Amino acid sequence: MRRVAAVLLGLGLGAGVPGNAGAGAPASGRLAWSYTTAAGYDTYVQRFPLAGTDTTETVSEFDLTLGAEARTAGRARQHWWLRPELSAGTELTRERVDLGWQYRPDSLAAVLRLDARWQARQYRGGTRYSLSSDAQGGRLEARANLAPRGRRALETRLHGSYLRHAEPATLTLDQNEVGGGLFWKSGQDAQRQFLLGARLARRTYPDSTAVDRTIAALEGELDTAGFSATGLRAWLHCERRTIRDESARPSAWASWSSFDWLIPAGPARLSVELQIERWDYDAESSAWFDSWRLGGAVLYRSGQPGAGTSWLAGLAAERLDADSQASETYSQAGVRVGCEAWGRRLIGSGTLEVGRRDYTWQADASATDESNLLGTTLDEFDLYSDFTYWRLALNASWRLTDRLSLDLAAHCEPESHTEPADDSTVGFGHARLAWRW
């Protein structure tokens, strides 16, 4: 399979050069090719306490990526696209191929759609990655739409996927999945975007059949804002995970949801964000316990999205409540500021959040009795200590010329604990110089 990506990429380069060397854009219905060559640097740094001693783990990599993209030009009943990509780095070699097809009877709205993806990675000798098993995987999804040109449409989906590791392990298990879903959604002519539906899937693990599972889920989306400055965006996912062997891992209910209200506030906007997560296990243990997390922010945003320079400022908060003896229940609050720039050559954003997290120790009688028998205090069993955190995120894309661009990203999150031995820092960043031709 590794050779497949290289062959497809070579075919793309070979087929595209003669066509692009001719007179202008390809005719409608024919494939139009574009190519990208990129050189980049990625780094990940983590500092954490281990056995009372500070430990620093750093993984950095230089890589060179060759990519191509072919799409059906203009309006056509059958629309194809192909994206092969090959990346060679100092730590990893990666391959990826995306292939898609759409059938559009009116050359605009898709009635049938197929999407396929295959990707693989191979680690070089002496890699610094901890999970260093070569792997490959793929996914195929088919969609059929009924009345896509109306305000409402009915869509059915079927999918299948697989993942294989050269050296399967506890944290790198091979897996297969098949499933499908039925969705009621907005059509091509709808003014507001919405989706409501259900999925059913079966996931199996050939090397650990005890954790095979059936997943039944409900999903919903709503977007009344679109590209405007005001409105509501909402997303909901609720699922039931039924595990084959309950002694290996309990079955559970889980749900995730997010809401974002954009409210006019004079020349600016007020953004109210909310995220909710809930886990409810059939049987609790030290590893699997019921919990819910509620987070959100109230931000004042200047200017209009996608135009010029704007800034934001506001408050953020989060609460996690976990039902366990040694729980990580906490309350968190912080201040967030940031800015965004949208220009012809430069698009960038930066945010900084500073806050405090306070943990709540929840001990029961059995934990108290056990600690007394051992001659210790509850504080000695506390796995979490309060801390002040900083979160800095930077993203930028700078078009140096019409064909050459520089992409930058960085994230850093240091924690300063009341117990200095618990101090930690996580940071990652990448720089990518891309030439599109």
C-alpha positions as CSV (number, residue, x, y, z in Angstrom):
1,M,0.0,0.0,0.0
2,R,2.9,2.3,0.6
3,R,3.8,2.1,-3.1
4,V,0.2,2.9,-4.1
5,A,0.4,6.5,-2.7
6,A,3.7,7.0,-4.5
7,V,2.4,5.6,-7.8
8,L,-0.8,7.7,-7.6
9,L,1.2,10.8,-6.8
10,G,3.5,10.1,-9.8
11,L,0.5,9.6,-12.1
12,G,-0.9,12.9,-10.9
13,L,2.4,14.8,-11.6
14,G,2.8,13.1,-14.9
15,A,-0.8,13.6,-16.1
16,G,-0.9,17.2,-14.9
17,V,2.2,18.7,-16.3
18,P,1.3,18.4,-20.0
19,G,-2.2,19.7,-19.4
20,N,-1.0,22.7,-17.4
21,A,1.6,23.5,-19.9
22,G,-1.1,24.1,-22.5
23,A,-3.4,27.0,-23.0
24,G,-5.2,27.9,-19.8
25,A,-7.8,26.1,-17.7
26,P,-9.2,22.7,-18.6
27,A,-12.7,22.4,-20.1
28,S,-15.7,21.8,-17.9
29,G,-16.0,18.2,-16.9
30,R,-12.3,17.4,-17.2
31,L,-9.9,17.0,-14.3
32,A,-7.9,20.1,-13.1
33,W,-4.7,19.4,-11.3
34,S,-2.8,21.4,-8.7
35,Y,0.4,20.5,-6.8
36,T,2.0,21.4,-3.5
37,T,5.5,21.0,-2.1
38,A,6.0,21.8,1.6
39,A,8.9,21.7,4.0
40,G,8.1,21.8,7.7
41,Y,9.2,21.4,11.3
42,D,7.1,20.0,14.2
43,T,7.9,19.8,17.8
44,Y,6.2,18.6,21.0
45,V,7.6,19.3,24.5
46,Q,6.2,18.0,27.8
47,R,7.7,18.6,31.2
48,F,6.2,16.7,34.1
49,P,7.1,15.1,37.5
50,L,8.0,11.4,37.5
51,A,9.0,9.6,40.7
52,G,9.9,13.0,42.3
53,T,12.1,14.1,39.5
54,D,11.3,16.5,36.7
55,T,11.2,14.8,33.3
56,T,11.2,16.5,29.9
57,E,10.1,14.7,26.8
58,T,10.7,16.3,23.4
59,V,9.8,15.0,20.0
60,S,10.8,17.1,17.0
61,E,10.8,16.3,13.3
62,F,11.7,17.9,9.9
63,D,9.6,16.7,7.0
64,L,9.2,17.2,3.3
65,T,5.7,16.7,1.8
66,L,4.6,16.3,-1.8
67,G,0.9,16.6,-2.6
68,A,-1.4,16.8,-5.6
69,E,-5.1,17.5,-6.0
70,A,-7.4,16.8,-9.0
71,R,-11.0,18.0,-9.3
72,T,-13.6,17.9,-12.0
73,A,-13.6,21.4,-13.5
74,G,-16.8,23.4,-13.9
75,R,-20.3,22.0,-13.6
76,A,-20.7,18.3,-14.4
77,R,-23.1,15.5,-13.5
78,Q,-20.2,13.4,-12.2
79,H,-17.7,15.2,-10.0
80,W,-14.4,13.5,-9.0
81,W,-11.6,14.5,-6.8
82,L,-8.3,12.8,-5.9
83,R,-5.7,13.9,-3.3
84,P,-2.5,11.8,-2.9
85,E,0.1,12.9,-0.4
86,L,3.6,11.6,0.5
87,S,5.6,12.9,3.5
88,A,9.1,11.9,4.5
89,G,10.4,13.1,7.8
90,T,13.2,12.5,10.2
91,E,11.0,10.4,12.5
92,L,8.2,9.2,10.3
93,T,7.2,8.4,6.7
94,R,3.5,9.0,5.9
95,E,1.2,8.3,3.0
96,R,-2.4,9.4,2.4
97,V,-4.8,9.1,-0.5
98,D,-8.3,10.7,-0.5
99,L,-10.7,9.8,-3.3
100,G,-14.3,11.0,-3.9
101,W,-17.1,11.0,-6.3
102,Q,-20.5,12.8,-6.5
103,Y,-23.4,12.3,-8.9
104,R,-25.3,15.6,-9.5
105,P,-28.2,15.2,-11.9
106,D,-28.6,19.0,-12.2
107,S,-24.7,19.5,-12.0
108,L,-25.2,21.3,-8.6
109,A,-26.8,19.2,-5.8
110,A,-25.3,15.8,-5.0
111,V,-27.7,12.8,-5.0
112,L,-25.1,10.1,-4.5
113,R,-21.6,10.6,-2.9
114,L,-18.7,8.2,-2.2
115,D,-15.7,9.2,0.0
116,A,-12.6,6.9,0.5
117,R,-9.5,7.5,2.5
118,W,-6.3,5.4,3.1
119,Q,-3.4,6.5,5.2
120,A,-0.3,4.9,6.6
121,R,2.8,5.7,8.7
122,Q,6.2,4.0,9.2
123,Y,8.5,4.9,12.0
124,R,12.2,5.3,11.4
125,G,14.8,3.3,13.5
126,G,15.5,5.0,16.8
127,T,12.4,7.1,16.8
128,R,11.6,9.0,20.0
129,Y,7.9,8.3,19.8
130,S,6.6,6.1,22.5
131,L,3.9,4.4,20.4
132,S,6.1,3.4,17.5
133,S,4.1,0.7,15.7
134,D,3.8,1.1,11.9
135,A,0.2,1.3,11.0
136,Q,-2.3,1.7,8.2
137,G,-6.0,2.3,8.0
138,G,-8.8,3.2,5.7
139,R,-12.4,4.4,5.6
140,L,-15.2,4.2,2.9
141,E,-18.5,6.1,3.2
142,A,-21.5,6.2,0.9
143,R,-24.3,8.8,1.1
144,A,-27.6,9.0,-0.7
145,N,-29.8,12.1,-0.7
146,L,-33.5,12.4,-1.3
147,A,-34.7,15.8,-2.6
148,P,-31.4,17.6,-2.0
149,R,-32.6,20.7,-3.9
150,G,-35.5,21.4,-1.4
151,R,-35.4,23.0,2.0
152,R,-35.3,19.6,3.6
153,A,-33.7,16.4,2.6
154,L,-33.4,12.8,3.8
155,E,-29.9,11.3,3.8
156,T,-28.8,7.7,4.4
157,R,-25.1,6.9,5.2
158,L,-23.2,3.6,5.2
159,H,-19.5,3.3,6.3
160,G,-16.8,0.8,6.9
161,S,-13.3,1.3,8.3
162,Y,-10.2,-0.6,9.5
163,L,-7.0,0.0,11.4
164,R,-4.0,-2.3,11.4
165,H,-0.7,-2.1,13.4
166,A,2.4,-4.0,12.6
167,E,2.9,-4.6,16.3
168,P,-0.5,-4.5,18.1
169,A,-0.4,-3.6,21.8
170,T,-2.7,-2.6,24.7
171,L,-2.8,1.0,23.5
172,T,-2.5,0.2,19.8
173,L,-5.2,-2.3,19.0
174,D,-6.3,-3.4,15.5
175,Q,-10.0,-2.6,14.9
176,N,-12.8,-2.9,12.3
177,E,-16.1,-0.9,12.2
178,V,-19.2,-1.0,10.0
179,G,-22.3,1.1,10.5
180,G,-24.9,3.4,9.0
181,G,-27.3,6.2,9.8
182,L,-30.4,8.0,8.7
183,F,-30.6,11.8,8.8
184,W,-33.2,14.5,8.2
185,K,-31.2,17.7,7.2
186,S,-31.4,21.0,5.4
187,G,-31.5,20.8,1.6
188,Q,-29.6,22.8,-1.0
189,D,-32.1,25.7,-0.8
190,A,-32.5,26.0,3.0
191,Q,-31.6,29.3,4.6
192,R,-30.8,27.7,8.0
193,Q,-28.5,24.6,8.3
194,F,-29.8,21.8,10.5
195,L,-29.3,18.0,10.9
196,L,-31.1,15.4,13.0
197,G,-30.5,11.7,12.8
198,A,-29.4,8.4,14.3
199,R,-26.4,6.1,13.8
200,L,-25.8,2.4,14.5
201,A,-22.3,0.9,14.3
202,R,-20.4,-2.2,15.4
203,R,-16.7,-2.0,16.3
204,T,-14.6,-5.1,16.8
205,Y,-11.0,-5.6,18.0
206,P,-9.5,-8.8,16.6
207,D,-6.8,-8.9,19.3
208,S,-9.1,-8.0,22.2
209,T,-12.6,-9.3,21.5
210,A,-13.7,-8.6,25.1
211,V,-14.0,-4.9,24.4
212,D,-16.0,-5.3,21.1
213,R,-18.8,-2.8,21.2
214,T,-22.1,-1.7,19.6
215,I,-22.6,2.0,19.4
216,A,-26.1,3.6,18.9
217,A,-26.1,7.4,18.7
218,L,-28.4,10.4,18.2
219,E,-26.9,13.5,16.5
220,G,-28.2,17.0,16.0
221,E,-26.8,20.2,14.5
222,L,-28.2,23.7,14.0
223,D,-26.7,26.8,12.5
224,T,-28.7,30.0,12.2
225,A,-25.6,32.3,12.0
226,G,-24.0,31.1,8.7
227,F,-21.5,33.8,7.7
228,S,-23.3,36.5,9.5
229,A,-22.3,38.1,12.8
230,T,-25.2,36.9,14.9
231,G,-27.2,33.7,15.5
232,L,-27.0,30.3,17.2
233,R,-24.7,27.4,16.5
234,A,-25.6,24.2,18.4
235,W,-24.3,20.6,18.2
236,L,-25.4,17.5,20.2
237,H,-24.2,13.9,20.2
238,C,-25.6,11.2,22.6
239,E,-24.6,7.6,22.4
240,R,-25.0,4.2,24.1
241,R,-21.9,2.0,24.1
242,T,-22.6,-1.7,24.8
243,I,-19.5,-3.7,25.6
244,R,-19.3,-7.4,24.8
245,D,-17.6,-8.4,28.1
246,E,-18.8,-6.2,31.0
247,S,-16.0,-7.5,33.2
248,A,-13.4,-6.0,30.8
249,R,-15.1,-2.6,30.6
250,P,-18.6,-1.5,31.6
251,S,-21.1,-0.3,29.1
252,A,-22.0,3.4,29.3
253,W,-24.1,6.3,28.2
254,A,-22.1,9.3,26.9
255,S,-23.1,12.7,25.5
256,W,-21.3,15.8,24.2
257,S,-22.9,19.1,23.3
258,S,-21.9,22.6,22.5
259,F,-23.7,25.9,22.0
260,D,-22.5,29.3,20.8
261,W,-24.8,32.3,20.7
262,L,-23.6,35.4,18.8
263,I,-25.6,38.4,20.1
264,P,-25.4,42.0,18.6
265,A,-23.8,44.4,21.1
266,G,-23.5,47.8,19.5
267,P,-20.7,47.8,16.9
268,A,-19.5,44.5,18.2
269,R,-20.8,41.1,19.3
270,L,-21.3,39.2,22.5
271,S,-20.4,35.5,22.3
272,V,-21.9,33.1,24.9
273,E,-20.3,29.7,24.6
274,L,-21.3,26.5,26.5
275,Q,-19.9,22.9,26.4
276,I,-21.4,19.9,28.2
277,E,-20.0,16.4,28.6
278,R,-21.6,13.5,30.5
279,W,-20.5,9.9,31.2
280,D,-22.7,7.4,33.0
281,Y,-21.4,3.8,33.4
282,D,-23.4,0.7,34.2
283,A,-20.8,-0.2,36.8
284,E,-18.3,2.2,38.3
285,S,-14.7,1.4,39.1
286,S,-11.4,3.3,39.8
287,A,-10.9,3.6,36.0
288,W,-14.5,4.0,34.8
289,F,-16.6,6.4,36.9
290,D,-19.6,8.7,36.3
291,S,-18.8,12.3,35.6
292,W,-20.1,15.5,34.0
293,R,-18.2,18.5,32.8
294,L,-19.7,22.0,32.2
295,G,-17.6,24.7,30.6
296,G,-18.1,28.0,28.8
297,A,-17.2,31.6,28.2
298,V,-18.7,35.0,27.8
299,L,-16.7,37.0,25.3
300,Y,-16.9,40.5,23.8
301,R,-15.8,40.5,20.2
302,S,-15.1,43.7,18.3
303,G,-15.5,44.1,14.5
304,Q,-16.9,41.7,12.0
305,P,-15.7,38.1,11.3
306,G,-13.3,37.8,8.4
307,A,-12.7,41.5,8.0
308,G,-9.7,43.5,9.2
309,T,-8.4,43.3,12.7
310,S,-10.5,42.5,15.7
311,W,-10.1,41.6,19.4
312,L,-11.9,39.7,22.1
313,A,-12.0,39.7,25.9
314,G,-14.0,37.9,28.5
315,L,-14.4,35.3,31.2
316,A,-14.2,31.5,31.0
317,A,-15.2,28.9,33.6
318,E,-15.3,25.1,33.9
319,R,-16.7,22.6,36.4
320,L,-16.0,18.8,36.5
321,D,-17.9,16.6,38.9
322,A,-16.6,13.0,39.1
323,D,-18.3,10.4,41.3
324,S,-15.3,8.5,42.7
325,Q,-13.3,8.2,45.9
326,A,-10.1,9.6,44.4
327,S,-12.0,12.0,42.1
328,E,-10.6,14.8,40.1
329,T,-13.6,17.1,40.8
330,Y,-12.6,20.7,40.2
331,S,-13.8,24.2,39.6
332,Q,-11.9,26.5,37.2
333,A,-12.2,30.2,36.2
334,G,-10.0,32.4,34.1
335,V,-9.7,35.6,31.9
336,R,-9.3,35.2,28.1
337,V,-8.1,37.9,25.7
338,G,-7.2,37.6,22.0
339,C,-7.0,39.2,18.6
340,E,-7.6,38.2,15.0
341,A,-6.2,39.6,11.8
342,W,-7.8,39.1,8.3
343,G,-5.8,40.6,5.4
344,R,-5.0,39.9,1.8
345,R,-1.6,38.4,2.7
346,L,-1.8,37.6,6.4
347,I,-4.4,35.7,8.4
348,G,-3.7,35.1,12.1
349,S,-5.1,34.7,15.6
350,G,-3.8,34.7,19.1
351,T,-5.5,34.0,22.4
352,L,-4.2,34.0,26.0
353,E,-6.1,32.6,29.0
354,V,-5.0,32.9,32.6
355,G,-6.9,31.2,35.4
356,R,-7.0,29.0,38.4
357,R,-8.2,25.4,39.0
358,D,-9.2,24.3,42.5
359,Y,-9.8,20.6,43.2
360,T,-12.4,19.2,45.6
361,W,-11.4,16.2,47.7
362,Q,-14.3,13.8,48.0
363,A,-13.5,11.0,50.5
364,D,-15.9,8.5,51.9
365,A,-15.8,6.5,55.2
366,S,-14.0,3.6,53.7
367,A,-11.2,5.8,52.4
368,T,-10.9,7.5,55.9
369,D,-10.7,4.1,57.6
370,E,-8.1,2.8,55.2
371,S,-5.9,5.9,55.6
372,N,-6.1,5.6,59.4
373,L,-5.0,1.9,59.3
374,L,-2.0,2.9,57.1
375,G,-1.1,5.7,59.5
376,T,-1.3,8.3,56.8
377,T,-3.5,11.4,56.1
378,L,-5.9,11.9,53.3
379,D,-3.7,14.6,51.8
380,E,-1.1,11.9,51.0
381,F,-3.6,10.2,48.8
382,D,-4.6,13.3,47.0
383,L,-3.5,12.8,43.4
384,Y,-4.3,16.4,42.3
385,S,-3.2,19.8,43.6
386,D,-4.6,23.2,42.8
387,F,-2.8,25.2,40.1
388,T,-2.7,28.5,38.2
389,Y,-2.6,27.9,34.4
390,W,-1.6,29.8,31.3
391,R,-2.9,28.9,27.9
392,L,-1.3,30.6,24.9
393,A,-2.4,29.7,21.3
394,L,-1.0,31.3,18.1
395,N,-1.9,30.6,14.5
396,A,-0.9,32.4,11.3
397,S,-0.8,31.9,7.6
398,W,1.3,34.4,5.6
399,R,1.2,34.5,1.8
400,L,4.7,35.6,0.9
401,T,3.8,35.4,-2.8
402,D,0.9,34.2,-4.8
403,R,2.4,30.7,-4.7
404,L,4.5,30.6,-1.6
405,S,3.0,30.7,1.9
406,L,4.2,30.2,5.5
407,D,2.0,28.5,8.1
408,L,2.8,28.8,11.8
409,A,1.1,27.4,14.9
410,A,2.1,27.2,18.6
411,H,0.4,26.2,21.8
412,C,1.9,26.4,25.3
413,E,0.1,25.5,28.6
414,P,2.2,25.7,31.8
415,E,0.7,24.8,35.2
416,S,2.0,26.3,38.5
417,H,0.8,24.0,41.3
418,T,0.5,24.6,45.0
419,E,2.7,21.5,45.3
420,P,5.8,22.5,43.3
421,A,6.5,18.9,42.5
422,D,3.3,18.7,40.4
423,D,4.3,21.6,38.1
424,S,4.1,20.7,34.4
425,T,4.2,22.2,31.0
426,V,2.8,21.0,27.6
427,G,3.7,22.8,24.4
428,F,3.7,22.0,20.6
429,G,4.3,24.0,17.5
430,H,4.8,23.7,13.8
431,A,6.1,25.8,10.9
432,R,5.4,24.9,7.3
433,L,6.7,26.5,4.1
434,A,4.5,25.5,1.1
435,W,4.9,26.1,-2.6
436,R,1.7,25.7,-4.7
437,W,2.2,25.2,-8.4
